[in-house]
Amino acid sequence: MPFSRSFLSEEQLLCSICLDVFDNPVSAPCGHSFCMACIRHYWDTAKHCQCPLCKQTFKRRPDLHINRTLREITEQFKRMMASPGGGVRAGGEAEEGGRTQETVDGAQKPGHLPGHLLNEMKQRLSRHKVHSNSQACHEERGSEQTPNTNTNGTQPPVIDRPLSLRRYTLSGAADAMKVPLCPKHHRNLELFCLSDLECICIECGQTEHQSHDITCAEKEWRSNKMKISITETEIQEMTRERMQKVEEIKQSLVDIRKLAENEVQRSMQLFGVLMSSLERSQAGLLEVTEINRRSAEHQAEVMIRELEQEITELKTRSTALAKLAKTDNFVTGLKGYSDLSTPTSMKDWTGVSLTCDLGTKAIYASVCLLLEQFKEELRKLPTVCLSVSANQSLLTSHPKVKRVQEYAVDVTLDSNTAHPRLILSEDKKKVWCGEKQQHVPDNRERFDRVVCVLGREGFSGGRHYWEVEVDGKTDWDLGVASHSSNRKGKITVSPSNGYWFLSLRDRNNYAFRTEPSTALPLSLKPQKIGLFVDYKKGQVSFYNVDAKMHIYTFMDNFSETIYPFFSPCTNKTGNNDAPLVITPVLLD
């Protein structure tokens, strides 16, 4: 009969992962057996493919096949345990007909359990089978009791003490742990109620939690422990992402502060230009009004003086005529009347009036034009501010955006384009205006009326930066010019004609040459000008190198090659004879 001579026990048929009787048992290459679902789940969640018991690591995941022999033994064992007449010896031997043959001649046969202890174990195992979800938990803890026979042939009373079964954890074998007792039934809290999320005993599961979803507490905990490393990794990843987000926000805050600083500077420049222009217009208005008022007062005084003089003459004649009318001497009367009746030269005041025109109409028209230009600048402001904020200042350091100084290029002067009065240094880095024109070829590239010169290097793409020293000069022009710009005769300098440059006049008047020019009031007089060109964006920017300040940015569209533009202007009898010097760019 099945198991009649075997020494198998339930412990030998338990999976060391789920602590339950094998279900579709499979064997690893190392020889240890597990439930197929258990070992697959274990390998799915583990970092390395290894045996949960001996920790032998496999280079590749083994192909699992059901151990048919072990499965048949397990299935027969389950059917025997479910049979009402089945039994198990302490060593795992099944008995026929429910008898244990436990005594021989009134004494217990060695190696067998007493009948009442066998029935108790059978009852518990059957209850264990009914509650399949809690089957892996319901193991007897404590030490296995081997009954002794008294001298009179009777058995001593058996204490209902849990059996000690050696446990296997995911890391290997472990001794039975002390399990807390249920405060109500004083039995081990071996089960876990998934509905109420609490540990319960077997009796609790059969009473208060009978309809709930119940599983083995130890198995549930081991399943959760397998998820801990995964959860820890997820938490660490979430922590790392949030730390990166904190750094990103901090860097964004730094960028916003720099952008705000540049925006304030830009707005101060823009509104400063408007306020300066309005103040000049107001001053001009007051001056014109005052001049016209004084002129009107003077005109009125002259007119009043003439009128009073004529009134006096008329009153004198009127008095003389009244006196003459009283005389009776006809000779005297006729002679006097003849003198008084002669008409005197009197001015015709009929169309004469004092005009009230103060001459402010032209000034108001100029202010309206100024406001229209300011509106146009405001419309350009978002684009300009974005380009300015991208470059920040000359010395702005940003991990993603290069400083403009890092786009430095070697610029030299092209002598073929220089006006005949301009003198170039041997290294083509300096230019100043002489007193007389030089004898040079009149080629088509050369400027013949405006004292200026272009750079030898042209740009048809990319970003470029160079610096020019302007110290000691009263007048100069710096910027870029297009290849097709006019170089002969009188030149109209504006972006629409291919010229984008900044000008200084009379030591203090800075302006960008547009139509009309855009005045730029600067509180700090630059000694060195930095020029930055982004061909793709159509950007031309000017910087005060020493003060590390942005001066002005103009946005346009470039469609052809552009060249650096230089004009030292005329020397003004020695007052503006200092040269323009292209200096090396120093990275701080």
Secondary structure, DSSP 8 states (H G I E B T S, - for coil): -TTSS----GGGGB-TTT-SB-SSEEE-TTS-EEEHHHHHHHHHHSSS-B-TTT--B-SS-----B-HHHHHHHHHHHHHHHSTT----TTS---GGG----EETTEE-TT---HHHHHHHHHHHHHHHHSGGGTTT----S--------TTS-------------EEETTEEE------B-TTT-SB--EEETTTTEEE-HHHHHTTTTTS-EEEHHHHHHHHHHHHHHHHHHHHHHHHHHHHHHHHHHHHHHHHHHHHHHHHHHHHHHHHHHHHHHHHHHHHHHHHHHHHHHHHHHHHHHHHHHHHHHHHHHHHHHHHHHHHTT---HHHHHHHHHHHSS-------TT-------S-HHHHHHHHHHHHHHHHHHHHHHHHHHHHHHH-STT---SSS--GGGGB----B-GGGS-TTEEE-TTS-EEEE-SS-------TTS-SSS--EEBS--BSSSEEEEEEE-TT-S-EEEEEEETT---SSS---SGGGTEEEEEEETTTEEEE--SS-EE---SS--SEEEEEEETTTTEEEEEETTTTEEEEEEE----S-EEEEEE----TTTTT---EEEE-----
